[in-house]
Amino acid sequence: MGVSIKDVAKKAGVSVSTVSRVLNNGKYVTDETSEKVMKAVKLLGYRPNIIARGLRTKKTNSVGLIVPDITNEFFAKLAKTIEENLNNNNYSLLLCNSGENEDKERKYIKTLLDKFVDGIIFISSGYDQNMHLFPDDLPIIAIDRKPNAKRVNFISSENKKGGYLATKHLIENGCSKILMLKDRKAVSPMNARLDGYRDALREYNMSFDEDMIIESEVELEYVKEKILKIHNRLKFDGIFAGTDLLAIGAIKTLLKLGYKIPEDIQVIGFDNVLTSQYYNPGLTTIAQRLSEIGERSASLMVDLIENGVKNTESKSYFLPVELIKRDTTR
């Protein structure tokens, strides 16, 4: 049997209700009494039952975060920023890695609900199929990938503008045959980047060719395989890659095939992950304000919890992106 609140009360020589007030920062407790209770808590090693308290107060000071791939630098940095900002507001984070698996994501949503979290932040792998699991009165924030639901707050980057800026940069640097290398998953940020690519081509009176859209898993070996298959079949002098990892995979393969970067083929990525800054050659890319996305997500979640989700209209927030010029474009 663990130590109970009754044990603490007995050790401190006070009532159970007094211990409860001290632990919950209640009023009408003297400093002397509070000190006695906290000394008893420390001596006995008492730990409050957070779930039981949550059932009484309807608050556990915990937030769930579901990400699709924690090994991906983009999602890892986002999780770190969210955790730090929630912690500064006295909320703990329960991190779940769905592995881009819809069933696994569903299990994690149910687990978080069973733990009575105060809200859930998620980057989904199957949001349309799993949205019905969320209670109407639970604060929900979607990041990066937009769900088909009106009541969910959404925070992302200006992905369409980023795709436009990347393609425009290649065109203005002399590229006339631009390949787009994209994630094979039809997620909203990648689709928006493709729309930006189309817009830039249209603005410069360049025709859109479906054959110039190459889909791949976001892994180096898959990218290598794709480039090896197309480099003799398609003529291209520029690549807009939907992520930095896709761009780096393409560059590594092209260099081994004897192409010069950027002399023969110019390449631009998306995300500005740390690897892109130190890769040789330095990768030209579109930078997202990742820290700001994390900070905005955490602060919005705290606001929704504190002020009540029913009193807040669901909104979408799109943060600016920026072209970072390095060595893979002229």
Salt bridges, closest charged atoms under 4 A:
GLU84 OE2 - LYS80 NZ 2.61
GLU100 OE2 - ARG145 NH2 2.89
GLU102 OE2 - ARG106 NH2 2.97
ASP103 OD1 - ARG106 NH1 2.80
ASP136 OD1 - ARG151 NE 3.69
ASP183 OD2 - LYS185 NZ 3.23
ASP199 OD2 - LYS160 NZ 3.49
ASP199 OD1 - ARG202 NH1 2.75
GLU210 OE2 - ARG198 NH2 3.72
GLU215 OE2 - LYS182 NZ 3.55
GLU217 OE2 - ARG184 NE 2.43
GLU225 OE2 - LYS229 NZ 3.53
ASP271 OD1 - ARG193 NH2 3.91
GLU292 OE1 - ARG289 NH1 3.62
GLU292 OE2 - ARG296 NH2 3.78
GLU306 OE2 - LYS59 NZ 3.21
